[in-house]
């Protein structure tokens, strides 16, 4: 299933660290938080497919 992926390293960015550190890993889809702590592969595929 093709999709665009952007990985962002929050290390060294105080704003991003304060916003996301306690939630890592965080996955957002179209700017909406979809997963925190754990990414379920089946749920991820469904969410990405729903955005297409």
C-alpha positions, 0 to 999 in steps of 0.5 A: 500500500503506497503512502508518503512517510516522514520521520521527524527526529525530535531530539534537540528541538525543545518544542517538539520534545515537550510536545511529544516526548511522553507519547513516543512513538507517535504516528500522525496521519494527515495531522491527526494523532493515530497511534501512541506507544504502539502501532498495530499493523492492521489498524495502521493499514486500515487508517492509511487506506481510509485516507486514500 
